């Protein structure tokens, strides 16, 4: 059915355009040339840098026309002016802004796309923009054809190549696990992993900048970073090899998790965050892995969910209880070229990948922070908050104390948990009677939000 429809479309264009076959042949050659350039390491880096510079110049030239403009109500000076010039619809914008101010808060706005200051010539942006003249409309049309008919086929081919390389290389290494020396096996597997990460980044035309590479995570350590998108794994894997820890997924995402887990030894850990037994096993596995000096650094996103790259939510304390050295990393995306934020509750993974593959590019800066260790007498949750604060300061992000799971579950009162929390925080201050009195007063005046009916200590694991 689809084949018949495609043939009919091609026959129609061939009858309308005499040179359609020549145009199709030229398009195919250009796609193949771009594909070869993108999978060649040095040519790829050079071409992507040139491409990003061209986009920056384009956006800068049209900066005044691309400003997201808000509707402004003209100032009224008298009652006669109101009668003559104003209409009832003039107050609708003020009413809308007032309602948005009431509904929108500092937490839930982090689960939606960032507001755009400039229109990046993609109609998917959920903002009001004013197109100035026919020139900008023509520019948008050319950009859309370029993204969908040139960039997307090339990126799709590179993505398929990366996936096939992942399956083939890991499968062959799994067969050769007992037949080659261990050192050679680990070297080949790390090399295959680096190539996989770089191919996947090329599939999105990724332009990555790594700062302070001297702080790159070392073997036997844990790398923690803020979380915006599943691409965070590929971004960090472009520069280093990691063992990953994360939520077990289904669908195509689960297929990728299965693919990266092929081979021996199995260094990745997938778990269900809502199972207490799984969380305890993960903590034990982290401790065992970090005790091996030659093991790859573990990559963890302690927030446990994707945030829109404007803030960092509460870090779960499990990875900070292991005792391994912590290497923080701050990941910051440039919104002018694409919106990498993934809202999994509203968007499937394949649709999300399609959206990114038809964007201009993925432009990202990774800032490695110095090694952090737990101080003597420091609680694990305090250590987690200190590391999170360092990431926020490095990336200019907002530090939010809420649990990121509020995106998926409604909060509810849990007074016993706040009582336990207050007792723990005062374990070194005052007498037992003062602790009870203070905790009772705090319980009457504060509301603690817990998720899924679990107490504070369990939820932070």
C-alpha positions in Angstrom: 0.0 0.0 0.0 2.7 2.5 1.0 4.9 1.4 -1.9 2.1 1.9 -4.4 1.4 5.4 -3.0 5.0 6.3 -3.1 5.3 5.2 -6.7 2.2 7.2 -7.6 3.6 10.3 -6.0 6.9 9.9 -7.9 5.0 9.4 -11.2 3.0 12.6 -10.6 6.1 14.7 -9.9 7.8 13.2 -13.0 4.9 14.2 -15.2 4.8 17.8 -13.7 8.5 18.3 -13.5 10.4 17.1 -16.6 13.7 17.1 -14.7 12.3 15.4 -11.6 14.5 12.3 -12.0 17.6 14.5 -12.3 16.6 16.5 -9.2 16.0 13.3 -7.2 19.3 11.9 -8.3 21.1 15.1 -7.3 19.3 15.1 -3.9 20.3 11.5 -3.3 24.0 12.3 -4.1 24.0 15.3 -1.7 22.5 13.1 1.1 25.2 10.5 0.5 28.0 13.1 0.5 26.8 14.7 3.7 26.5 11.2 5.3 30.1 10.4 4.4 31.3 13.7 5.8 29.4 13.3 9.0 30.7 9.9 9.8 34.3 10.9 9.1 35.7 12.3 12.4 37.8 15.3 11.3 35.5 16.3 8.4 32.5 16.0 10.7 34.0 18.3 13.4 35.0 20.9 10.8 31.7 20.8 8.9 29.6 21.0 12.1 31.6 24.0 13.4 31.2 25.8 10.1 27.5 25.0 10.1 26.9 26.3 13.6 28.8 29.5 12.8 26.6 30.0 9.8 23.5 29.6 11.9 24.7 32.1 14.4 25.3 34.6 11.7 21.9 34.0 10.3 20.1 34.5 13.6 22.2 37.5 14.4 21.4 39.2 11.1 17.7 38.7 11.6 17.8 39.3 15.3 15.5 42.3 15.3 12.9 40.5 13.2 13.0 37.3 15.2 12.3 38.9 18.6 9.3 37.4 20.3 7.0 40.3 20.7 4.2 40.6 23.2 1.0 42.5 22.6 1.1 45.9 24.3 -2.1 47.8 25.1 -1.8 51.5 24.3 -1.9 53.8 27.3 -5.3 55.5 27.8 -5.2 59.1 29.0 -8.8 60.1 29.5 -12.4 58.8 29.7 -13.1 60.2 26.2 -10.1 58.2 24.9 -11.4 55.1 26.5 -14.7 55.6 24.7 -13.1 56.3 21.4 -10.2 53.9 21.1 -10.6 51.0 23.6 -12.5 47.8 23.2 -13.5 45.0 25.6 -10.8 42.7 24.1 -8.1 45.1 25.2 -8.3 43.8 28.8 -8.1 40.1 27.8 -4.3 40.1 27.6 -4.1 41.6 31.2 -6.6 39.0 32.4 -4.6 36.2 30.8 -1.3 37.4 32.4 -3.0 37.7 35.8 -4.3 34.1 35.6 -0.9 32.8 34.4 0.8 34.5 37.4 -1.6 32.8 39.8 -1.4 29.3 38.2 2.3 29.3 37.3 4.8 28.7 40.1 8.5 28.2 40.4 8.2 24.4 40.3 5.8 23.4 37.6 7.2 25.8 35.1 10.4 23.7 35.1 8.5 20.8 33.5 7.6 22.7 30.3 9.7 24.2 27.5 11.7 27.3 28.3 10.3 30.6 27.0 11.9 31.8 23.7 13.4 35.2 23.5 14.0 34.8 19.8 12.2 32.8 17.2 14.6 30.2 15.7 12.7 29.8 12.5 10.9 26.6 13.6 7.1 26.6 13.7 7.0 24.0 16.5 7.9 26.7 19.1 4.9 27.3 21.3 5.3 31.1 21.3 3.7 34.0 19.5 6.0 35.5 17.0 5.5 38.2 14.3 6.9 37.5 10.9 8.1 40.8 9.3 7.6 40.7 5.6 7.8 38.1 2.9 11.6 37.8 3.3 11.3 36.1 6.6 8.6 33.8 5.4 10.8 32.7 2.5 13.7 32.2 4.9 11.5 30.0 7.1 10.4 27.9 4.1 14.0 27.4 2.9 15.0 26.4 6.4 12.2 23.9 6.7 13.1 22.2 3.4 16.7 22.1 4.4 16.0 20.5 7.8 13.5 18.0 6.6 14.8 17.0 3.1 18.6 17.2 3.7 19.4 17.1 7.4 16.8 14.6 8.5 17.7 11.8 5.9 21.4 12.2 6.7 20.8 12.1 10.5 18.5 9.1 10.2 21.1 7.2 8.2 23.8 8.0 10.8 21.4 7.0 13.7 20.8 3.6 12.0 24.5 3.2 11.5 25.2 3.9 15.1 22.6 1.4 16.3 23.8 -1.3 14.0 27.4 -0.6 15.1 26.3 -0.9 18.7 24.7 -4.3 18.2 27.4 -5.7 16.0 30.4 -4.5 18.1 29.0 -5.5 21.4 27.8 -8.8 20.1 31.2 -9.7 18.6 32.9 -8.6 21.9 30.5 -10.8 23.9 31.5 -13.8 21.7 35.2 -13.0 22.2 35.0 -12.5 26.0 36.8 -15.7 26.9 39.1 -15.8 23.9 41.1 -12.6 24.2 43.1 -11.1 27.2 41.0 -9.1 29.6 42.9 -5.9 29.1 42.4 -6.0 25.3 38.8 -6.8 25.8 38.2 -3.8 28.0 40.1 -1.6 25.6 38.1 -2.7 22.6 34.8 -2.4 24.4 35.6 1.1 25.6 36.6 2.1 22.1 33.4 0.7 20.7 31.4 2.6 23.3 33.1 5.9 22.4 32.5 5.4 18.7 28.8 4.6 19.5 28.3 7.7 21.5 29.9 9.9 18.9 27.9 8.4 16.1 24.7 9.0 18.0 25.7 12.6 18.6 26.5 13.1 14.9 22.9 11.8 14.2 21.7 15.0 15.8 24.4 17.3 14.5 25.8 17.8 17.9 28.2 20.6 18.6 29.7 19.9 22.0 32.1 22.0 24.1 33.9 20.5 27.2 35.4 22.8 29.8 37.9 21.9 32.5 38.6 18.5 31.1 41.2 18.0 33.8 38.2 17.3 36.1 36.9 14.5 33.8 35.7 11.6 36.0 38.3 9.0 36.7 37.9 5.2 37.1 36.4 4.0 40.3 34.4 7.3 40.8 30.8 8.5 40.3 29.8 11.2 37.9 26.6 13.1 38.8 25.0 15.7 36.5 21.8 17.6 36.0 19.2 15.9 33.7 17.4 17.4 30.8 17.1 14.7 28.2 18.2 11.1 27.4 20.8 12.7 25.2 22.7 13.7 28.3 24.1 10.1 28.3 25.3 10.5 24.7 26.7 13.9 25.4 28.9 12.7 28.3 29.7 9.5 26.5 31.2 11.6 23.6 34.1 12.4 25.9 34.4 9.4 28.3 33.2 5.9 28.9 30.7 5.3 31.7 28.7 2.6 33.5 25.1 3.8 33.6 22.5 3.6 36.4 19.0 4.5 35.6 15.3 3.7 35.5 14.3 0.6 33.5 12.2 1.6 30.5 10.0 0.0 27.9 9.5 0.4 24.1 12.3 1.7 21.9 14.1 3.2 24.9 14.1 -0.2 26.6 15.6 -1.7 23.4 18.5 0.8 23.6 19.0 -0.2 27.3 19.1 -3.8 26.2 21.6 -3.1 23.4 24.1 -1.2 25.6 23.9 -4.1 28.2 25.1 -6.7 25.7 28.4 -8.3 26.5 30.4 -9.1 29.7 30.9 -7.9 32.3 27.5 -6.2 32.6 28.4 -2.8 34.0 25.0 -1.0 33.7 22.3 -1.2 36.3 18.6 -0.7 35.4 16.1 -0.6 38.2 12.5 0.4 39.2 12.6 3.5 41.3 9.3 2.5 43.0 10.6 -0.8 44.4 12.5 -0.4 47.7 14.4 -3.6 47.1 15.7 -2.4 43.8 17.0 0.8 45.3 18.8 -1.1 48.0 20.4 -3.4 45.4 21.5 -0.4 43.4 23.2 1.1 46.4 25.0 -2.2 47.1 26.0 -2.5 43.4 27.3 1.1 43.4 29.5 0.3 46.4 30.9 -2.9 44.8 31.6 -1.2 41.5 33.3 1.8 43.0 35.6 -0.4 45.1 37.2 -1.7 41.8 40.0 0.7 40.9 39.9 -0.1 37.1 36.1 0.1 36.7 34.6 2.8 34.5 33.1 5.8 36.3 29.4 5.5 37.1 27.1 8.0 35.5 24.0 9.0 37.6 21.4 11.6 37.3 20.3 12.1 40.9 17.2 14.1 40.1 15.6 11.0 38.6 13.6 13.0 36.0 14.1 15.4 33.1 14.0 19.2 33.9 13.9 21.9 31.3 17.6 23.0 31.9 16.7 26.0 33.9 16.8 24.5 37.4 18.1 21.5 39.4 15.7 19.6 41.7 16.4 17.5 44.8 19.3 15.0 44.5 18.5 11.6 45.8 21.1 10.7 48.5 21.7 7.1 47.5 24.7 7.7 45.2 26.3 10.0 47.9 26.2 7.3 50.6 28.6 4.9 48.8 31.7 6.7 49.8 33.2 6.9 46.3 34.7 10.2 45.0 32.1 12.4 43.2 32.8 14.2 40.0 30.0 16.7 39.3 29.2 17.8 35.7 27.0 20.7 34.6 25.2 20.3 31.2 23.9 23.4 29.6 22.1 23.5 26.2 21.7 26.4 23.8 18.0 26.9 23.1 18.5 28.9 20.0 19.2 25.7 17.9 16.8 23.2 19.5 14.8 22.4 22.6 16.3 19.2 24.0 13.9 19.0 27.0 11.9 15.7 27.0 8.5 15.6 28.7 8.0 11.9 28.8 4.4 12.3 30.1 3.3 14.1 27.0 5.7 12.9 24.3 6.8 9.5 23.2 10.5 8.7 22.7 10.3 8.1 19.0 8.4 11.4 18.4 10.9 13.2 20.6 13.8 11.8 18.5 12.0 12.8 15.3 11.7 16.3 16.7 15.4 16.6 17.5 16.4 15.1 14.2 14.5 17.9 12.4 15.9 20.7 14.5 18.8 22.8 13.5 21.4 21.2 15.8 22.2 20.2 19.4 24.6 22.8 20.8 25.7 22.0 24.4 28.4 23.0 26.9 29.6 20.5 29.5 31.4 22.0 32.5 33.4 19.5 34.6 33.6 20.5 38.3 36.4 19.6 40.7 36.4 16.4 42.7 34.0 16.4 45.7 34.3 14.2 48.7 32.1 13.7 51.8 33.4 15.7 54.7 33.9 14.1 58.1 30.6 14.1 60.0 28.7 15.3 56.9 25.3 13.7 56.3 24.8 12.2 52.9 21.8 14.5 52.1 23.9 17.5 53.0 26.7 16.3 50.8 24.1 15.9 47.9 22.8 19.4 48.5 26.4 20.8 48.4 27.2 19.1 45.1 23.9 20.2 43.7 24.5 23.8 44.7 27.9 23.7 43.0 26.3 22.5 39.8 23.7 25.3 40.0 26.3 28.0 40.5 28.5 26.7 37.6 25.6 26.6 35.1 23.5 29.5 36.3 20.6 27.2 37.2 18.0 27.6 39.9 18.4 25.5 43.0 15.0 23.9 43.9 14.5 21.7 47.0 11.5 19.9 45.6 11.6 16.2 44.6 11.4 16.0 40.8 8.8 13.2 41.1 6.2 15.9 41.6 6.0 16.0 37.8 4.4 12.5 37.8 2.6 12.3 41.2 0.5 14.6 43.2 1.9 15.7 46.6 0.0 15.0 49.8 0.4 15.8 53.5 2.7 13.5 55.4 3.1 15.0 59.0 4.9 12.0 60.4 7.6 12.4 57.9 8.2 16.1 58.7 8.3 15.1 62.4 11.0 12.5 61.6 12.9 15.0 59.4 12.9 17.6 62.2 14.1 15.1 64.8 17.0 14.0 62.5 18.0 17.6 61.9 18.2 18.3 65.6 19.9 15.1 66.7 23.0 17.1 67.8 21.2 20.1 69.3 19.4 20.5 72.7 17.8 18.0 75.0 15.3 15.3 74.1 12.5 17.3 75.6 13.4 20.3 73.5 13.6 18.1 70.4 10.0 16.8 71.0 8.7 20.3 71.7 10.3 21.8 68.7 9.2 19.0 66.4 5.6 19.3 67.6 5.6 23.1 66.9 7.2 22.5 63.5 4.6 19.8 62.6 1.7 22.2 63.3 3.1 24.9 61.1 4.7 23.1 58.2 3.4 20.8 55.6 5.7 18.1 54.2 5.1 16.8 50.7 5.7 13.1 50.2 5.2 11.0 47.1 3.8 7.5 46.7 3.2 7.1 50.5 6.8 6.7 51.4 8.7 8.6 54.1 11.4 11.2 53.5 14.4 8.9 54.0 13.0 6.2 51.6 12.1 8.8 48.9 15.6 10.3 48.9 17.2 7.0 48.2 
